[in-house]
Amino acid sequence: MFNSGTVVKVLIPNVVNTGYDYRLTGDADLGQFVRVSVMNRPYIGVVFGFGDSGLPPDKIKNVAEIYPSKLSADDLLWIQKMSAWTLMTPGAVLRLIINVPDAFLPPKIEPLYNFNFAATGKMTDARQMVMDAYSANDNTAMTITDLRNIARVSHAVINTMIKRGLLTLCDNRIIESNEFNYIYHDTGNVILNDEQSGAARVIGDAIDVGGFSVHLLDGITGSGKTQVYFDSVLRAYNAGKSVLLMMPEIALTAQFMTRFQKRFGAPPVVWHSNLTAARRREIWRGVLNKKIRIVVGTRSALFLPWQDLGLIVIDEEHDTSYKQEDMGNYHARDMAILRAKIAGFPIVLASATPSLETLNNVDLGKYKILKLTSRFGGAQMPIISTLDMRENRPTDYKLPNDDTSHHGNLSPALCDAIADTLNAKQQVMLFINRRGFAPITQCKKCGWVAMCPECSVGMTYHKRLNKLLCHMCGRTMELPKKCPECGGEVSQFGVGLERIEQEVSARFPNARTALVSSDTIMTRQTLERLVAKMENGEIDIVIGTQILAKGHHFPNLTLVGVVDADMGLYGTDFRAGEHTFQQLFQVAGRAGRGKFPGRVLLQTYQPDNPVLTAICKCDRDSFIKNDMESRRSAKMPPFGQLIAVIVEGEKEQTLKSFCETLAASAPKLNGGKIMGPIAAQIYQIRNWYRMRFLIAGDANAKLQPVVSHWLSTVRTPANIRIKIDVNPQNFM
């Protein structure tokens, strides 16, 4: 306890902050939330220790307000440990926690609008997005700011909807609903099989005993991992603990919400970016006050102000979506394990294709493994085989009312399998992890290629938009009718999702198709509608990207076709093989989850590739063994460490000059080396040029202090940005 008048260090949520000194105007504990000002700007911060600035007493400001709530000593230690590991400042870590600063302020007075479901009028795509925003937030009244942030529509769309009566003014204040008074219980409508019961018992015993432990729930696709960790969730909840269920993408909750409510008699509270400001404030406060004790959320849910957290479950623990690369670089899975270790409670990692880092920790005895080897309900794993595209070359096809021949991308064998599946009244999934229609737009005469003017990447043609789109910065451009350089003919090359949709429509004109990507599925409600149509048999062929690879259960889906299984096999990333295996194995796992057997066909020009051979044999263990040995020889993670230092500059020459200075001051490392600088693989993003250093070291090397000291020895110009990525997942 710090007494009134004591000078304390206050940590504020700011990227550069390590703490400022203030004088308390009342008693406060370590971790207490306080309101202070920095350069006349108000901040909510936390008491972080005794003041140590050495400033004269008359230069130290008073704390403006002391709030009754606080972070625990474990939370403060977690902030320090996370800062030391990621090389983010403690203030940058705190900014992830205090990400709802108005949670401590009275509600703002703003006009609120309801959606008028009784109104008639044409529902454009933009208006449908607005309606989805209301559905996602339980039809809560919203401000115009909320609608623009969540629905991602323009002010003009909202104004038009107001004028036409689709949106109606209802109030002028934010309504605090406080509706999260759910009480959970086991409805008893799920009976675990012997394997599931055994795994649930081990995790349940760990919860009862207490203390830190990590459990890998390693189960094949469709083995019922969800119901096992649901059992653990209820065990921790009944013990009075709070529980976090982390998912890689909120889109996965479409079917998950139904399963949760069926098992526990009430829905979970869901945390993600597409919530109204009022709802975010309510959830943040509810978690802080322990009125909310179970949350399903994406990686940012880890940073809610948890009280008495007793269990974390990380579903699809291998998924790269857990790596944050915007507001600081951290891996949510690793930071969750760190939090559990500090606070002393169990954590569950669930996956059908665990990461090699996780499996290595199992081998070292740090994590316990619980295996589920059979599909729930007696369903069988699908038969997986390759289609050698050197022998099964696609034929051309024509569109209706068009004599032009188009080059096909679906082999005759895959087309026959699709036809057989449709004739059997069953469903098909076609997977290709490339958005748009064609990734290259090029002049046939002079070779000009459509490039983004702000990023060093080509622009992808999206036929539905009839525009070129940069997948890095989001810029759109009109498709040129002629080459801007020579006036020659412009054509599209390469295969994207929309091109496959065009071919499917031509070859199977009577099939009902649906396209699934981040361009078409922008809200949870959109995905839920698609899932419902799949479950009701209203879709025959679904064509999609990696959104389809994760967690969905379609009982009548019996054929999965991977259009280009070679994509990603030979990337510059040393994890290319692992990620390809995980992705394709997860996609394959969507087939045959009901009473009908499943079949998976992988189109490839390399049928003997070890990754594809392992997938076809469902022999994950041999693939992992070989990949582990390769990494061990190369001293790549998990048998080594990497830290990327990405330097960005608005002026190319200033960037290169600074990187030369940085390279000249690079220290010698014991058990490691500093490589670079080199131009980043994507050299320019949003008009910022990019260079990279890579620091490699042994598994036990203490790289972070060396990197931190190295960067502190060089003055960074104002127009230079430095990003540090510990154990990077992205090498672009």
N, C-alpha and C positions, 0 to 999 in steps of 0.2 A: 504494500500500500504506500502510495506517495501522498504526503500531506499537502494541504493547500499552501501555496507559496513556493513549492519546490520547483526548481528548473528541471524540466524533463525533455528528452529527445522525442519528437513526434514524427513518425513516419507517415508521409502522405503519398497518395497513389499517383506517382509521377515517374516517368521513365528515368530521369536522371537523379532521382532523390535517394539519399541514404539517411535522411533525418535532419530536422531543424530543431533548435532549442526554443521552448516556450515556458512561461510560468503558469503553473496551475492556479486556478481560481477556486478550487475545491479539492477534496480528496479524490484520488483516482488510483485504480489498480493498473498493473502492467497489462497492456492489451486493450485498455479502455478506449472506446470511440470518443473522439473529441472533434470540435469544429475550430479550425484555425484559419488564418489568412496568410497568403504568400503573395507579396506585391499587390496587395488589395484584392486578391482573388480568393474566394472562400474554398476551403477543402475540408473533407472529412478524413481524418487520419486516426492513427492509434498511438497510444503511449508505448514507446519502444525501449525505454530505459532512462537513466539519469542523463541530464544534459552534459555535453562535453565540448561545446564550441569555444569556451573561454571568453565569450563576449562580455563586455561590461554590463552590469545589471540594467542600466537605463536603455540598453539596446535590445533587450529581450522582451518580446511581445507577450501579452497574456493570452491564454487559451480563451476563445470566445464562448464555448459551451462544452459541458461534459455530459455525455449520454450514459444512461444506465447500463447498456449492453457492452459486451467486450469480446475480444478473441481470447482463446485460451493460451496458456504458456506453450502447449504443443503446437498450436497454430503459428505462434511467433517463431518457434524453432524451425517449423516447416518452411516458413518464408525465408529464413536465413540459409537453410540447407539447400533449398531450391535455387536461391540466388547464387550460392557458391557453385552448384553443379552446372546450371545453365548459363552463368555469367550475365544474367539479367540483374539489374540493381534491385535491392529489396523493395524500393518504391514501385518498380515496374511489376513485381510479383503482387504487391498489395493492390495495384490497379486492377488485376484480374479478380481480386476478391471484392473490392469496393467498386463493382462495375454498375451499380445502381445508386449513384450518389444522392439522388433525390429521395432515397428510402428514409432519410432522416428529416426530410422537409415536409411541411404541409402540402397537400395536393395542389397542383396548379389549377387555376381557373381557366378552363378552355371549353369551347363549344364541343358537345358530344353528339354523335349521330348514330341512329339505329338504321339497320337495313330493313327496308320495307318489302318483306317477302310476298305481300299481297299485290304489289304493283306489277303492272304489265309493261312489256317493252322488250326490245331485242337484247338478248344477253350476249354481248361481244366477249371476246377472250379477256379483255381488260376488266369488264364488269364482273365476269365470272371470278377473276382473281380477287376482286373486292368482296364478293359473296363468300369465297373460300376463307378470306381473312376473318370474317365474322364467325364462320363455322369453327375455325381453328381456336377461337377464343370464346366459345360457348355463347355466341351472339351478344357478347358484352358491347355496350356502347363505346364508340371510339372517337378519338380526335382525328382531325385531318392529318396531323403529323403521323399518328399511328398507321393510318390507312396508306400513306405514301411509303412508310418504312416497311410495312408487312406485305401489302399487296403489290408493291413496286409498280405503281401506276402514277401518271402525271396529275398535276393539280387540275388540268383541264378535264380529265376523265371524271374526277370527283365532283367538280363543279357541275358538269353535265348531269351526273346522277342526282345531285341535289335538286337541280332545276326540274328534272323529270319525275321527282318524287320517289326515286329508288333509295335515296338516303334522306332521312327526316331528322330534324333537330329535336333533341329530347331533353337536354339539360345543359348547364354551363359549368359543371364541376366534374372532377374525376370521382367516380364512385368506388369506394373501398368495399369490395364485396365480402372478403374474408369467408369465402365459401369452402375453404379447404379443411373441413372438419370431418374427414373421412375416418371411419373405423374399419379396420381390416380383420377378417377372420377366414379360416379355411372352410370353403363351401363343401368340401368333401367330394367334389365331382371328378377328381383326378386320382387315379390309383397308379402309383409308380410300380414299374417292374423290378425284378430283383437287382439288376445292375444299378438302376436309378436309386433305389432305396439304399443300397450300400454306399453310393457316393454321397447321397444326402445325409446319411448317418455320420460319415466322417467329418463333413463340413459342420454339421450341427453340433457334434462333440467339441469341435474347435471353438465354436461360438460360446458354448456353455463354459468351457474351461477358461476362455479368454486368452489374451496375449497375441502377438503377431505370428501369422502364418500365411503362406501363399499356397493356394490349391489350384492346379491346372485341371480344369474339367475338359478332358480331351475326348470328344465324342464325334463319331462320323456324322455327316449331314443327316438330319431326320431322326437322330437317336434320342431326342427329348431332353437336351441339355437345359432348355428353358425351365421345364417343370422341376428339375433338380435344384436349380438355384432359387426358384420360387420357394421351395421348401426352406432353404436357408434364410431367405428374406423374412419369412414369417417367424422363424425361430428368433432372429435378432430383434424384430419388431416386438414380439411378445415379451422379450427381455427388457423392453424399455429403450432400446437403442434406435438411432436413426440409421437409415439405409440409403445408399446411392446405387442405382443401376445405370451404368454408363453404356451408351450405344454409339457406334461410329457415326451414324447419321439419323436424324430424327425421322426420316422417311421410313425407317425400319419399324416404327411404332404402329404402323397401320394395323397389322394383325396382332401385334404384341399387346396393344391396349385391350383388345377383345379377350385375349387369353388371360391377361392380368385380372380384369374385372370378373371374368368367369371363375377364376380361382379364389379371389379374395373378396368378392362381393361389392367392390367399389373401385373406381378408376384410380390410377396413380396420378400424382401431380407431374406434369411434363414441363421440362425446362429446355428452351432452345432460343434461337435468335429471333424467330418470328412471333414474338409475343408483344402485346400492347405494353406501353410504359407502365400503366397502372397494374397490369398483371405481373410484370417483372418485379415491381415494387412489393406487391402482395406476397409473392412467393419468397422473395429475398427476406422480407420481414418474418414471414411464417417459419422459414427455416431457422432464422436467428432466435426466434422465440420458442422454438421446438413445437410449434403448432402443426408443422409439416414434418413428418418423419420418414416418408418414403418419396423419393424423387426419381423419375426416369429422365435422363438427359444426355446431351452430347458432352464433349470434353469440358466445356465451360461450367457444367454443373459441379465439377470437382471443387470449384472455387466459391461455391455458396458458403455462407457463414455457419457451417455445420456445428451443431451442439450434440455432444455425446455420440459421435459417429461410431457405429459398431460393426459395419460391414460394407464393403464395396464389391460390386460385381461388375466386371468388364466383359461385356459380350463382344464376340469377334475380336479378341484381344490383339490379333495380328494385323488388324486393319490400319492402313496408313493414314486414315482420317483422324486418328488420335494424335498425329503430329501437328502441332500448331506452328505456323510459319509467318503469321502476321504481327500480332501484338506480342513480340518476343517468341523465341523458338524453344519449345519444350515438348516432351512426349507425355501426354496425359496418363498413359498406362504406367510409365515409370514414376511420374510424380504422385500418382495414386498409391503405388507400392511404398514410396517414401513416406507418404502421409500415414499409411497404415502402420508402418514400422515405428514411427515416432510415437503415435498414439496408442499402439499396442492392441490391434484388433485384426481379425482375419480378412483376407481378400481373395476373391475367386476370379480366375481368368478362364474364360470359356471360348473354345474354338474347335472347329474340325480340322483346321490347318494352322497349328500354333506357329508363332515366329521362332526362328532359330535361336534368338536370344533367350526366349522362354524355355525352350527345350534344353538348351545348354545349362540353364539354372536347375532344371530337373536332374540332369546328369550329375551336376555338382552336389546334389542333395539339398539345395536351398529351397526348392519348391517341391511340394507333394503332387503326384499325378493320380488322377482318378479317371479311368477309361470307361467309355460307353462304346461297345463294339457292335451293337445291333440296332437296326432301325426300330423305332417305336411302332407298335401295332402290327408287327410282322412284315412290314414292307421290306423289299429287297433293294440292295444297291443296284443302280443301273449298269447295263453292259456298255462299256466305253471302248470305242475303236476309232482309228484314224482313217481318213480318206486321202489317199495319195493324189494330190492335184496334178502331178505329172502324168498320171494315167486317167484321171477323171476330170478332164478339162471341160469347163463350162461351155455351153453352147450359147449363141446369140439369142436375143429375144426381141420382140417388137411390142410397142405400146398400141392400145386401141386407136384406130383412126390415124395411124402413123406408120409409113412404110420404112422408116429409118431403123436399121438394125443396131441394137445396143449390145455391148459386150457383157456377157453374164458373169456372175461371181458365185453362183450356186451350182455345184457339180451335179451331173445327172443322178448320181447315187443319192445325194442329199435330197434332190427334188422327188425322187421315187419314194424315199422314206417319209417325206412330208405328205405326199399324196396318200400313202398307206395309212398314216396317222389320222389324216382328215377323214378318210373313208371309214375309219373305226370310231368316228365321233369323239376323238381325243384331241388334246391341245399340243401346240408346238411352240417352242421358244427358240429364236435365232439370236445369237449373241455376237456383237462386234463392238469393241470398245473404242469407237471413233465417232464423234458427233458430226452432224451436218451431212451434206451430200457428197462433197469432194474436197479433199484437203489442199489441192493444188489447182489454181487457175492460171493458165499459161497461154502465151501467144505461140501458135504453131510456126509462125514465120521467123520471128526474131528471138524467141525464147524468153521474152519478158514474163515475169511472175508477179502476181499480185501480193505485195508485202505490206504489212502494217507500217504506216509512217512513223509510229512511235515505238514499235517493238521490232526486234530482228527475227520475226517469224512470219511465215506465209499466212494469208488470210483464207479461211475455210468458207466455201460456198454453201450456204444454207438455202435449199430450194424453197422451203416453206416461207421463209422471209423474202426470198429472191434478193438476198443481199450477201455481201462478203462480211464475215465476222472474225475478229481477232479473238482467239481463245485465251490470250494473256490479259489484255486490258479491256476487252468488251467493245471496242470501237467497231462501228458498222460502216460499210461503204456500198454504194450502188454497184451492181455488176456491170462492168463496161461492155458496151455492145461491140466495140472494136478495140484493138490494142492501142493504149495511149502513146506508145512509142513509135509504132510503124503503121498503124491502121489495119493490121492483119487480123485474122480470125482468132478469137479467144475460145479456148475449150477447157473443160474441167477434167482433171485426172485424179486417180486414186478412189478409194472406196470408203464411203461413210454410211452412217445409219440410214439416211434418207434414200440413198441409191439402192440399198438392199430392199427397202420398203417398196420402191418403184418396181424392182424386179419381181418381188413376191406378188404384187398386185397384177402384174402382167401374166405371170405363170399360173397363179391361182386366183382368178378374178372373182370367184364366188366365196373365197375365204374372208372372214371378218378379221381385220388386222388392227393392231395397236402399236404405236411407237412410244418407247420409254427411254428418256434421257433427261439430263438436267435442263434441257431446253423445253421439254414438254411437261415434265413433272416438277413444278416449281413450288407446290404446297403439299402438305400432308394429305389434305382433302382430295386433291387430284389423284394422288397415289391410291387413296382408299377407294375412290370410285373405280379405278382400274382393277384393283384387287377384287372388288365385289363383282365386276363384270367377268373376270377370270373364273371366280368361284361359281358364278351362275351360268357359266358356259356361253356367255355372250361374245367371247373372243376366241377365235380359232388359232391365230398365229400372233404371238407377241414378239416384237423385235426391239432389242434394247442394248444398252451399255451396262456398265458394272452395277448400276442401281438394281438390276435384276439378279445379280449374283449373290445377294446377301439376304438370308433369313426368311425369304418368302416361301409359303407352303401352298402349292396348287395341286390338289389330289388328282386332277384329270390331265395333268401335264405329263406326257410320256416320252416326248422326243425333244432333245436339246441339240441344236446344231450350232457349232462354233464356226463362224464364217472364215476367220483368219486366226488359226491357233498359233501361227508363227509370230504374230505381233507381240513385241516386247521380249522375245527370247534373247535377243542380242543387243540390249541396250548398254549404255556405258556404265550403268549402275551395277555394282557387284551383286546386288540383290535381285537382278533381273530374273534369274531362274526361279528363285524362291517366290517372288511376286507373281510370276506367270503360273507357277504350279498352284499357288493359293487361289488365284482368281479363277482359273479353269476348273479346278477341283470343286470350288464353291458353285460355279455355274452348273457343272455336271450334277451336283447334288440336288438341283431343282427337279430332276426327272424321276418319275416312278415313286413318288412319296405316298401315293394312295394304294388302292387295291390292284392297279394294273402295273406290270413291270415297265421299267424305263430303259431308254436307249439314248446314248450320247455319241454324236459323230463330230470328229474334229477335222476340219479341212486344213491340210498342211502340205507344204512342199518338202518337209523334213520329218517323215514318219518315224525315223530312227533316233530322233533327238531324245536324249535321256529324260528330259522333263516330260515329254509326251508319252514316252514308254512307261514311265512310272505312273502317270495318270491312268493310262489304259489298264494297267495291272492293279490299280488301286494300291500301289506299293509305295506309300508315303515314306516309310521308314528307310528304304534303300536310297531314295532320293535325298533324304535328309542326311544320311550318313555320308554320301558322296559330297554333298554341298558343304557339310561341316569340315570334311578333310581339306577341301579346296580352300576354304577360308582359314583354316588353321595354318596351312602352308604359306598363305599370303599375309597372315597376321591381320586379317580383316575381322571386324566385329562378328561374333562375340569374343574373338581371340585377340582382339586389338581394339584400340580406340581411335576415333577420328573426330576432329573439330574443324569445321569449315568457317573461314572468315570471309564474308562477302563484303566487298567495298564498292559502294555506288557513288557516282558523281554526275552532276548535270553537265559538266564540261569534260570532254574526253581527255584533253591534255592535262588538266588539273588532277584527274583521277590517276592517270599513268604516273605523273610526277609524285603524287602522294604514295602510291604503291611502291615506287622505287625507294622512297625514303623508308617506308615500312620494312621492305625487304632488307635494306642495308642494316637496320637495327635488330633484325631477327636473332634471337639467342640460339646457342647450341643446346640441343636437348639430349639428356641421358635417356636412352631407351626410346628415342623418337626422332622425328625430323620435321622441318617446316618446308613445304613445297609451294612454289609459286613466286610471284603472281602469274596467273594466266587469265586470258579472257574467259569469262563465263560462257557456258555452252549457249545460253541465250544472252547475247551480249548487251542488248538494250531492251528495257521494259519501261513503258510510259516515259520515254525520253530520258531515262537515267541509264548511263553506261555502267557496266558491271565487270569487276575483276574478282578473282577468287584466290585465296590461299587455302591449303589443306595441311593440317597438322596431324600426323600419324604417330601413334605410340603403342607401346606394349599394353596389355590388358590392365596391368597394375600401375602404369605410369600416372603421375599426378600432373596432368596437362593443364588443367584450368588455371592454377596459380601462375604458371609460366606465361600462358596466353594473356591473362589479365595484366600482368606486369609489363609484358612486351608492348601491348597496345597503349598502356598509360605513359610510355616513354616518348611517344610521338604526339605532337599537337595536331588535332584533327581540324581541317578547315571547315568553315561554316557550310559550304556546299558539298560536303562529303558525308555519307552515311555508312556506318559500319554495323553489320549484322553478324552475330555469332551463333553458329548452329552446332551444338554438341551431338555427336553421333547422327549426322544428317541422313535423312531418307531421300532427299531430293538433291541431285547433283547438277541441276540446270543453272 
